[in-house]
Amino acid sequence: MTMSNPISPVPDPSEPPPTRGIVLDHAAKLYDLLIPVVTLWQDKRISRRTAKQLAPAPGDTVLDIGCATGGMTFEVAPFLDASQGGMCIGLDAAPKMIAKARAKIRQRPCRFDIGVAEKLPYEDEVFDKAVSTFFFHHLNLDDKLATLREIHRVLKPGGVMLLVDVDIPTSWFGRLCARSGEWLFRQPEIGENIDGKLRELFSPAGFEHVEQIDHRMGYVTTFALVKG
């Protein structure tokens, strides 16, 4: 490893990696147009706020899990300095999403890898921080736990992950939005989050220090998970 390449490169697979999670490769062309609609035009605001809350140091290595076309990754990038080893790596199982993200990198300290969250293609304890926005509701309960364990594995001791996703609704508006998404997209995985099953996995995954640091729109929660 070098300062300019702190995490070993991950070669692109010859075929999309197998996963039981929901892969949105078919939506790649329209994703940047659709995501504002499904988040009620809050996607960029949430990403900017989350990047500030994550507050990476210039030399940090950061992993963005389920990065899609790179929106969250690019919000983290301005905090990083490549000359100090800083880099944000976005990971997604959808090759077409990754292709769109790579086309937008320009000179930013970013990289995008194709891979599955429940089996991360990285060595132990190589990331200072991690982030995931609106990804875990695409995973079933077993893969939610497997992914959290993998994130715990690749984080350095003391590393922090911010997880933003659908959670237990706290208002009528939150219940309406959350349950409508579960019904519209026919995703029982969303229902698992609504029922509080995601937050029950943090401790079994190894995260002993967990804090709810934000809750918006009556159903979107930001959790800070710290590796002891």
C-alpha atoms as an extended CHARMM CRD file, in Angstrom:
* protein
*
       228  EXT
         1         1  MET       CA              0.0000000000        0.0000000000        0.0000000000  PROA      1               0.0000000000
         2         2  THR       CA              1.1000000000        3.5910000000       -0.7360000000  PROA      2               0.0000000000
         3         3  MET       CA             -0.1320000000        7.0220000000        0.2380000000  PROA      3               0.0000000000
         4         4  SER       CA             -1.6980000000        7.4470000000       -3.1930000000  PROA      4               0.0000000000
         5         5  ASN       CA             -3.3040000000        3.9940000000       -3.1270000000  PROA      5               0.0000000000
         6         6  PRO       CA             -4.0680000000        3.0670000000        0.4820000000  PROA      6               0.0000000000
         7         7  ILE       CA             -6.4410000000        0.2000000000       -0.3780000000  PROA      7               0.0000000000
         8         8  SER       CA             -5.4020000000       -2.5110000000       -2.8250000000  PROA      8               0.0000000000
         9         9  PRO       CA             -7.2150000000       -2.3200000000       -6.1950000000  PROA      9               0.0000000000
        10        10  VAL       CA            -10.2100000000       -4.5830000000       -6.7640000000  PROA      10              0.0000000000
        11        11  PRO       CA            -10.3680000000       -5.9170000000      -10.3430000000  PROA      11              0.0000000000
        12        12  ASP       CA            -13.7420000000       -5.8190000000      -12.0550000000  PROA      12              0.0000000000
        13        13  PRO       CA            -15.3950000000       -9.2510000000      -12.1870000000  PROA      13              0.0000000000
        14        14  SER       CA            -16.1340000000      -10.7860000000      -15.5830000000  PROA      14              0.0000000000
        15        15  GLU       CA            -19.7990000000      -11.1010000000      -14.5700000000  PROA      15              0.0000000000
        16        16  PRO       CA            -21.9560000000       -9.2400000000      -12.0270000000  PROA      16              0.0000000000
        17        17  PRO       CA            -21.2710000000      -10.6960000000       -8.5720000000  PROA      17              0.0000000000
        18        18  PRO       CA            -24.0150000000      -12.9560000000       -7.1920000000  PROA      18              0.0000000000
        19        19  THR       CA            -26.0420000000      -11.5330000000       -4.3470000000  PROA      19              0.0000000000
        20        20  ARG       CA            -29.4450000000      -12.0420000000       -2.7750000000  PROA      20              0.0000000000
        21        21  GLY       CA            -29.7630000000       -8.2910000000       -2.3290000000  PROA      21              0.0000000000
        22        22  ILE       CA            -31.7750000000       -6.1180000000       -4.6900000000  PROA      22              0.0000000000
        23        23  VAL       CA            -29.4780000000       -4.9070000000       -7.4860000000  PROA      23              0.0000000000
        24        24  LEU       CA            -30.6400000000       -1.8250000000       -9.3920000000  PROA      24              0.0000000000
        25        25  ASP       CA            -28.5420000000       -2.2560000000      -12.5250000000  PROA      25              0.0000000000
        26        26  HSD       CA            -31.6790000000       -1.9230000000      -14.6560000000  PROA      26              0.0000000000
        27        27  ALA       CA            -32.3330000000        1.5090000000      -13.1590000000  PROA      27              0.0000000000
        28        28  ALA       CA            -28.8450000000        2.9380000000      -13.7110000000  PROA      28              0.0000000000
        29        29  LYS       CA            -29.8050000000        5.1690000000      -16.6550000000  PROA      29              0.0000000000
        30        30  LEU       CA            -32.6180000000        6.8640000000      -14.7460000000  PROA      30              0.0000000000
        31        31  TYR       CA            -31.2710000000        6.5880000000      -11.2040000000  PROA      31              0.0000000000
        32        32  ASP       CA            -30.0360000000       10.1760000000      -10.8840000000  PROA      32              0.0000000000
        33        33  LEU       CA            -33.4560000000       11.4000000000      -12.0100000000  PROA      33              0.0000000000
        34        34  LEU       CA            -35.4960000000        9.0210000000       -9.8560000000  PROA      34              0.0000000000
        35        35  ILE       CA            -33.6500000000        9.2020000000       -6.5230000000  PROA      35              0.0000000000
        36        36  PRO       CA            -34.7450000000       12.7970000000       -5.7950000000  PROA      36              0.0000000000
        37        37  VAL       CA            -38.3690000000       11.7480000000       -6.3330000000  PROA      37              0.0000000000
        38        38  VAL       CA            -38.2890000000        8.7020000000       -4.0460000000  PROA      38              0.0000000000
        39        39  THR       CA            -36.5250000000       10.7140000000       -1.3140000000  PROA      39              0.0000000000
        40        40  LEU       CA            -38.9380000000       13.6590000000       -1.6720000000  PROA      40              0.0000000000
        41        41  TRP       CA            -36.0740000000       15.7750000000       -3.0030000000  PROA      41              0.0000000000
        42        42  GLN       CA            -34.0690000000       15.2700000000        0.1860000000  PROA      42              0.0000000000
        43        43  ASP       CA            -31.2680000000       13.0980000000       -1.2440000000  PROA      43              0.0000000000
        44        44  LYS       CA            -28.6160000000       15.8030000000       -1.6860000000  PROA      44              0.0000000000
        45        45  ARG       CA            -29.4670000000       17.4530000000        1.6210000000  PROA      45              0.0000000000
        46        46  ILE       CA            -29.1970000000       14.1100000000        3.4200000000  PROA      46              0.0000000000
        47        47  SER       CA            -25.8910000000       13.2980000000        1.7150000000  PROA      47              0.0000000000
        48        48  ARG       CA            -24.3590000000       16.6830000000        2.5490000000  PROA      48              0.0000000000
        49        49  ARG       CA            -25.4950000000       16.4700000000        6.1720000000  PROA      49              0.0000000000
        50        50  THR       CA            -24.2460000000       12.8980000000        6.5270000000  PROA      50              0.0000000000
        51        51  ALA       CA            -20.8170000000       13.7800000000        5.1110000000  PROA      51              0.0000000000
        52        52  LYS       CA            -20.4990000000       16.6140000000        7.6470000000  PROA      52              0.0000000000
        53        53  GLN       CA            -21.5610000000       14.2910000000       10.4680000000  PROA      53              0.0000000000
        54        54  LEU       CA            -19.0220000000       11.6970000000        9.3470000000  PROA      54              0.0000000000
        55        55  ALA       CA            -16.3560000000       14.4480000000        9.3540000000  PROA      55              0.0000000000
        56        56  PRO       CA            -13.4660000000       12.4170000000        7.9050000000  PROA      56              0.0000000000
        57        57  ALA       CA             -9.9110000000       13.6500000000        8.4200000000  PROA      57              0.0000000000
        58        58  PRO       CA             -7.9460000000       14.5300000000        5.2460000000  PROA      58              0.0000000000
        59        59  GLY       CA             -5.9470000000       11.2860000000        5.3480000000  PROA      59              0.0000000000
        60        60  ASP       CA             -8.8510000000        8.9630000000        6.1340000000  PROA      60              0.0000000000
        61        61  THR       CA             -9.8900000000        5.9950000000        4.0290000000  PROA      61              0.0000000000
        62        62  VAL       CA            -13.6760000000        5.8580000000        3.7790000000  PROA      62              0.0000000000
        63        63  LEU       CA            -15.9540000000        3.1340000000        2.4120000000  PROA      63              0.0000000000
        64        64  ASP       CA            -19.3670000000        3.9950000000        0.9400000000  PROA      64              0.0000000000
        65        65  ILE       CA            -21.4310000000        0.7930000000        0.8840000000  PROA      65              0.0000000000
        66        66  GLY       CA            -24.1600000000        0.5510000000       -1.7510000000  PROA      66              0.0000000000
        67        67  CYS       CA            -22.8930000000        3.7030000000       -3.4640000000  PROA      67              0.0000000000
        68        68  ALA       CA            -25.0800000000        3.5250000000       -6.6010000000  PROA      68              0.0000000000
        69        69  THR       CA            -23.9330000000        6.3600000000       -8.9110000000  PROA      69              0.0000000000
        70        70  GLY       CA            -21.7090000000        7.9300000000       -6.2580000000  PROA      70              0.0000000000
        71        71  GLY       CA            -23.7720000000       10.7150000000       -4.7050000000  PROA      71              0.0000000000
        72        72  MET       CA            -22.6430000000       10.0550000000       -1.1310000000  PROA      72              0.0000000000
        73        73  THR       CA            -19.0780000000        9.2680000000       -2.1930000000  PROA      73              0.0000000000
        74        74  PHE       CA            -18.7400000000       12.6450000000       -3.8900000000  PROA      74              0.0000000000
        75        75  GLU       CA            -20.0260000000       14.4680000000       -0.7960000000  PROA      75              0.0000000000
        76        76  VAL       CA            -17.2970000000       12.8150000000        1.3060000000  PROA      76              0.0000000000
        77        77  ALA       CA            -14.5140000000       13.4970000000       -1.2190000000  PROA      77              0.0000000000
        78        78  PRO       CA            -14.0000000000       17.2370000000       -0.4680000000  PROA      78              0.0000000000
        79        79  PHE       CA            -12.9960000000       16.3430000000        3.1010000000  PROA      79              0.0000000000
        80        80  LEU       CA            -10.1350000000       14.1490000000        1.8440000000  PROA      80              0.0000000000
        81        81  ASP       CA             -6.6190000000       14.8400000000        0.6090000000  PROA      81              0.0000000000
        82        82  ALA       CA             -5.1250000000       12.2550000000       -1.7410000000  PROA      82              0.0000000000
        83        83  SER       CA             -1.5870000000       13.4340000000       -0.9590000000  PROA      83              0.0000000000
        84        84  GLN       CA             -2.1780000000       12.3560000000        2.6400000000  PROA      84              0.0000000000
        85        85  GLY       CA             -3.6670000000        9.0030000000        1.6230000000  PROA      85              0.0000000000
        86        86  GLY       CA             -7.2630000000       10.1520000000        1.8090000000  PROA      86              0.0000000000
        87        87  MET       CA             -9.6810000000        8.2680000000       -0.4000000000  PROA      87              0.0000000000
        88        88  CYS       CA            -13.3820000000        7.4090000000       -0.5000000000  PROA      88              0.0000000000
        89        89  ILE       CA            -14.1800000000        4.0760000000       -2.1230000000  PROA      89              0.0000000000
        90        90  GLY       CA            -17.7180000000        3.4650000000       -3.2960000000  PROA      90              0.0000000000
        91        91  LEU       CA            -18.8730000000       -0.1400000000       -3.6080000000  PROA      91              0.0000000000
        92        92  ASP       CA            -21.9450000000       -1.4670000000       -5.4090000000  PROA      92              0.0000000000
        93        93  ALA       CA            -22.9850000000       -4.7820000000       -6.9420000000  PROA      93              0.0000000000
        94        94  ALA       CA            -24.4590000000       -3.1010000000      -10.0320000000  PROA      94              0.0000000000
        95        95  PRO       CA            -21.8180000000       -2.6630000000      -12.7760000000  PROA      95              0.0000000000
        96        96  LYS       CA            -23.8760000000       -0.0670000000      -14.6610000000  PROA      96              0.0000000000
        97        97  MET       CA            -24.1960000000        2.0470000000      -11.5100000000  PROA      97              0.0000000000
        98        98  ILE       CA            -20.4390000000        1.8440000000      -11.0000000000  PROA      98              0.0000000000
        99        99  ALA       CA            -19.8170000000        2.8350000000      -14.6230000000  PROA      99              0.0000000000
       100       100  LYS       CA            -21.9240000000        5.9750000000      -14.1650000000  PROA      100             0.0000000000
       101       101  ALA       CA            -20.1130000000        6.8140000000      -10.9300000000  PROA      101             0.0000000000
       102       102  ARG       CA            -16.6770000000        6.3790000000      -12.5210000000  PROA      102             0.0000000000
       103       103  ALA       CA            -17.6410000000        8.7440000000      -15.3210000000  PROA      103             0.0000000000
       104       104  LYS       CA            -18.1470000000       11.4980000000      -12.7360000000  PROA      104             0.0000000000
       105       105  ILE       CA            -14.9070000000       11.1370000000      -10.7220000000  PROA      105             0.0000000000
       106       106  ARG       CA            -12.8440000000       13.8640000000      -12.4290000000  PROA      106             0.0000000000
       107       107  GLN       CA             -9.9790000000       14.7940000000      -10.0530000000  PROA      107             0.0000000000
       108       108  ARG       CA            -11.6710000000       13.8300000000       -6.8100000000  PROA      108             0.0000000000
       109       109  PRO       CA            -10.0060000000       11.3370000000       -4.4030000000  PROA      109             0.0000000000
       110       110  CYS       CA            -12.4850000000        8.5690000000       -5.1500000000  PROA      110             0.0000000000
       111       111  ARG       CA            -12.5750000000        5.0480000000       -6.5010000000  PROA      111             0.0000000000
       112       112  PHE       CA            -15.5000000000        2.7820000000       -7.3380000000  PROA      112             0.0000000000
       113       113  ASP       CA            -15.4440000000       -0.9970000000       -6.9860000000  PROA      113             0.0000000000
       114       114  ILE       CA            -17.8920000000       -3.6720000000       -8.0760000000  PROA      114             0.0000000000
       115       115  GLY       CA            -18.6580000000       -6.0450000000       -5.2280000000  PROA      115             0.0000000000
       116       116  VAL       CA            -21.2270000000       -7.2710000000       -2.7320000000  PROA      116             0.0000000000
       117       117  ALA       CA            -21.6250000000       -5.8190000000        0.7190000000  PROA      117             0.0000000000
       118       118  GLU       CA            -22.1190000000       -9.1420000000        2.4570000000  PROA      118             0.0000000000
       119       119  LYS       CA            -18.6390000000      -10.2410000000        1.3100000000  PROA      119             0.0000000000
       120       120  LEU       CA            -16.4930000000       -7.1320000000        1.0470000000  PROA      120             0.0000000000
       121       121  PRO       CA            -13.3770000000       -7.4780000000       -1.1710000000  PROA      121             0.0000000000
       122       122  TYR       CA            -11.0570000000       -5.7880000000        1.3330000000  PROA      122             0.0000000000
       123       123  GLU       CA             -8.5710000000       -6.8210000000        3.9880000000  PROA      123             0.0000000000
       124       124  ASP       CA             -9.2480000000       -6.5630000000        7.7120000000  PROA      124             0.0000000000
       125       125  GLU       CA             -9.0540000000       -3.1670000000        9.4330000000  PROA      125             0.0000000000
       126       126  VAL       CA             -8.1640000000       -0.9510000000        6.4490000000  PROA      126             0.0000000000
       127       127  PHE       CA            -10.8850000000        1.7340000000        6.6250000000  PROA      127             0.0000000000
       128       128  ASP       CA            -11.0340000000        4.6140000000        9.0730000000  PROA      128             0.0000000000
       129       129  LYS       CA            -14.7130000000        5.2810000000        8.4400000000  PROA      129             0.0000000000
       130       130  ALA       CA            -17.6750000000        3.9160000000        6.5150000000  PROA      130             0.0000000000
       131       131  VAL       CA            -21.0390000000        5.2270000000        5.4120000000  PROA      131             0.0000000000
       132       132  SER       CA            -24.2100000000        3.8020000000        3.9140000000  PROA      132             0.0000000000
       133       133  THR       CA            -27.3190000000        5.7080000000        2.8210000000  PROA      133             0.0000000000
       134       134  PHE       CA            -30.5800000000        3.9970000000        1.9070000000  PROA      134             0.0000000000
       135       135  PHE       CA            -28.9350000000        0.6750000000        1.1290000000  PROA      135             0.0000000000
       136       136  PHE       CA            -29.7980000000       -1.6770000000        3.9780000000  PROA      136             0.0000000000
       137       137  HSD       CA            -33.4920000000       -1.7950000000        3.0920000000  PROA      137             0.0000000000
       138       138  HSD       CA            -32.4380000000       -3.6580000000       -0.0700000000  PROA      138             0.0000000000
       139       139  LEU       CA            -31.0480000000       -6.5800000000        1.9870000000  PROA      139             0.0000000000
       140       140  ASN       CA            -32.8730000000       -9.3930000000        3.7110000000  PROA      140             0.0000000000
       141       141  LEU       CA            -32.3260000000       -9.8690000000        7.4300000000  PROA      141             0.0000000000
       142       142  ASP       CA            -29.5270000000      -12.4380000000        7.0850000000  PROA      142             0.0000000000
       143       143  ASP       CA            -27.6110000000      -10.2760000000        4.6300000000  PROA      143             0.0000000000
       144       144  LYS       CA            -28.1550000000       -7.1710000000        6.7500000000  PROA      144             0.0000000000
       145       145  LEU       CA            -26.3140000000       -8.9570000000        9.5620000000  PROA      145             0.0000000000
       146       146  ALA       CA            -23.6290000000      -10.3610000000        7.2510000000  PROA      146             0.0000000000
       147       147  THR       CA            -22.9910000000       -6.8830000000        5.8180000000  PROA      147             0.0000000000
       148       148  LEU       CA            -22.7390000000       -5.2690000000        9.2470000000  PROA      148             0.0000000000
       149       149  ARG       CA            -20.2430000000       -7.9370000000       10.3000000000  PROA      149             0.0000000000
       150       150  GLU       CA            -18.2060000000       -7.3020000000        7.1650000000  PROA      150             0.0000000000
       151       151  ILE       CA            -18.1610000000       -3.5680000000        7.8020000000  PROA      151             0.0000000000
       152       152  HSD       CA            -17.0320000000       -4.2300000000       11.3730000000  PROA      152             0.0000000000
       153       153  ARG       CA            -14.2540000000       -6.4440000000        9.9970000000  PROA      153             0.0000000000
       154       154  VAL       CA            -12.8320000000       -3.8840000000        7.5570000000  PROA      154             0.0000000000
       155       155  LEU       CA            -13.0010000000       -0.9240000000        9.9590000000  PROA      155             0.0000000000
       156       156  LYS       CA             -9.9600000000       -0.0910000000       12.0280000000  PROA      156             0.0000000000
       157       157  PRO       CA            -10.3520000000       -0.1740000000       15.8280000000  PROA      157             0.0000000000
       158       158  GLY       CA            -12.1980000000        2.9820000000       16.7940000000  PROA      158             0.0000000000
       159       159  GLY       CA            -13.5880000000        3.2950000000       13.2760000000  PROA      159             0.0000000000
       160       160  VAL       CA            -17.0250000000        4.8160000000       12.7990000000  PROA      160             0.0000000000
       161       161  MET       CA            -19.8270000000        3.9350000000       10.4150000000  PROA      161             0.0000000000
       162       162  LEU       CA            -22.8050000000        6.1800000000        9.7300000000  PROA      162             0.0000000000
       163       163  LEU       CA            -25.8590000000        4.2450000000        8.5730000000  PROA      163             0.0000000000
       164       164  VAL       CA            -28.8030000000        6.1820000000        7.1680000000  PROA      164             0.0000000000
       165       165  ASP       CA            -31.9530000000        4.2730000000        6.3190000000  PROA      165             0.0000000000
       166       166  VAL       CA            -35.6340000000        3.6390000000        6.8330000000  PROA      166             0.0000000000
       167       167  ASP       CA            -36.3140000000        3.0000000000       10.5090000000  PROA      167             0.0000000000
       168       168  ILE       CA            -39.2120000000        2.7790000000       12.9740000000  PROA      168             0.0000000000
       169       169  PRO       CA            -41.6590000000        5.5750000000       12.0140000000  PROA      169             0.0000000000
       170       170  THR       CA            -42.3540000000        8.2260000000       14.6360000000  PROA      170             0.0000000000
       171       171  SER       CA            -45.1330000000       10.1950000000       12.9380000000  PROA      171             0.0000000000
       172       172  TRP       CA            -48.1500000000        9.6350000000       10.7160000000  PROA      172             0.0000000000
       173       173  PHE       CA            -46.1850000000       11.0750000000        7.7800000000  PROA      173             0.0000000000
       174       174  GLY       CA            -43.3040000000        8.7070000000        8.5110000000  PROA      174             0.0000000000
       175       175  ARG       CA            -45.6220000000        5.7150000000        8.7050000000  PROA      175             0.0000000000
       176       176  LEU       CA            -47.2740000000        6.7360000000        5.4350000000  PROA      176             0.0000000000
       177       177  CYS       CA            -43.9520000000        7.1330000000        3.5810000000  PROA      177             0.0000000000
       178       178  ALA       CA            -42.3590000000        3.9810000000        4.9880000000  PROA      178             0.0000000000
       179       179  ARG       CA            -45.3060000000        1.6650000000        4.5030000000  PROA      179             0.0000000000
       180       180  SER       CA            -46.0340000000        3.1310000000        1.0550000000  PROA      180             0.0000000000
       181       181  GLY       CA            -42.4660000000        2.3100000000        0.0140000000  PROA      181             0.0000000000
       182       182  GLU       CA            -42.7960000000       -1.2210000000        1.3380000000  PROA      182             0.0000000000
       183       183  TRP       CA            -46.0540000000       -1.7110000000       -0.5950000000  PROA      183             0.0000000000
       184       184  LEU       CA            -45.0390000000        0.1220000000       -3.7840000000  PROA      184             0.0000000000
       185       185  PHE       CA            -41.6960000000       -1.6600000000       -4.1920000000  PROA      185             0.0000000000
       186       186  ARG       CA            -42.9790000000       -4.9620000000       -2.7590000000  PROA      186             0.0000000000
       187       187  GLN       CA            -39.9940000000       -5.1540000000       -0.4270000000  PROA      187             0.0000000000
       188       188  PRO       CA            -40.4070000000       -7.0060000000        2.8660000000  PROA      188             0.0000000000
       189       189  GLU       CA            -36.8480000000       -5.8510000000        3.5580000000  PROA      189             0.0000000000
       190       190  ILE       CA            -38.2500000000       -2.3440000000        4.1080000000  PROA      190             0.0000000000
       191       191  GLY       CA            -40.7790000000       -3.8020000000        6.5280000000  PROA      191             0.0000000000
       192       192  GLU       CA            -37.9390000000       -5.3130000000        8.5470000000  PROA      192             0.0000000000
       193       193  ASN       CA            -36.4840000000       -1.8300000000        9.0570000000  PROA      193             0.0000000000
       194       194  ILE       CA            -39.8900000000       -0.3670000000        9.9080000000  PROA      194             0.0000000000
       195       195  ASP       CA            -40.3480000000       -3.0540000000       12.5520000000  PROA      195             0.0000000000
       196       196  GLY       CA            -36.9970000000       -2.1740000000       14.1370000000  PROA      196             0.0000000000
       197       197  LYS       CA            -35.2010000000       -5.3650000000       13.1360000000  PROA      197             0.0000000000
       198       198  LEU       CA            -32.2290000000       -3.5560000000       11.5690000000  PROA      198             0.0000000000
       199       199  ARG       CA            -31.2610000000       -1.8100000000       14.8090000000  PROA      199             0.0000000000
       200       200  GLU       CA            -31.4260000000       -5.1520000000       16.6270000000  PROA      200             0.0000000000
       201       201  LEU       CA            -28.4830000000       -6.3980000000       14.5080000000  PROA      201             0.0000000000
       202       202  PHE       CA            -25.8900000000       -3.7990000000       15.5110000000  PROA      202             0.0000000000
       203       203  SER       CA            -24.7560000000       -5.5780000000       18.6790000000  PROA      203             0.0000000000
       204       204  PRO       CA            -24.6500000000       -9.1130000000       17.1490000000  PROA      204             0.0000000000
       205       205  ALA       CA            -22.5050000000       -7.6500000000       14.3400000000  PROA      205             0.0000000000
       206       206  GLY       CA            -19.9290000000       -6.5240000000       16.9170000000  PROA      206             0.0000000000
       207       207  PHE       CA            -20.7980000000       -2.8380000000       17.3390000000  PROA      207             0.0000000000
       208       208  GLU       CA            -20.9730000000       -2.2510000000       21.0800000000  PROA      208             0.0000000000
       209       209  HSD       CA            -21.1920000000        1.5390000000       20.8350000000  PROA      209             0.0000000000
       210       210  VAL       CA            -24.2750000000        2.7000000000       18.9200000000  PROA      210             0.0000000000
       211       211  GLU       CA            -25.8810000000        6.1430000000       18.9190000000  PROA      211             0.0000000000
       212       212  GLN       CA            -28.8770000000        7.5390000000       17.0780000000  PROA      212             0.0000000000
       213       213  ILE       CA            -27.5820000000       10.9180000000       15.9360000000  PROA      213             0.0000000000
       214       214  ASP       CA            -30.3610000000       12.0700000000       13.6190000000  PROA      214             0.0000000000
       215       215  HSD       CA            -33.9790000000       11.3340000000       12.7320000000  PROA      215             0.0000000000
       216       216  ARG       CA            -35.7560000000       13.0790000000        9.8700000000  PROA      216             0.0000000000
       217       217  MET       CA            -39.0810000000       12.9730000000        8.0340000000  PROA      217             0.0000000000
       218       218  GLY       CA            -40.5020000000       10.7140000000       10.7290000000  PROA      218             0.0000000000
       219       219  TYR       CA            -38.8780000000        7.5520000000        9.3830000000  PROA      219             0.0000000000
       220       220  VAL       CA            -35.2500000000        8.1520000000        8.3330000000  PROA      220             0.0000000000
       221       221  THR       CA            -32.6740000000        7.5700000000       11.0770000000  PROA      221             0.0000000000
       222       222  THR       CA            -28.9120000000        8.0780000000       11.1330000000  PROA      222             0.0000000000
       223       223  PHE       CA            -27.0210000000        5.6860000000       13.3860000000  PROA      223             0.0000000000
       224       224  ALA       CA            -23.3700000000        6.0420000000       14.3970000000  PROA      224             0.0000000000
       225       225  LEU       CA            -21.7660000000        2.6210000000       14.9120000000  PROA      225             0.0000000000
       226       226  VAL       CA            -18.3390000000        2.5490000000       16.5280000000  PROA      226             0.0000000000
       227       227  LYS       CA            -15.9370000000       -0.3740000000       16.4400000000  PROA      227             0.0000000000
       228       228  GLY       CA            -14.4170000000       -0.8530000000       19.8910000000  PROA      228             0.0000000000
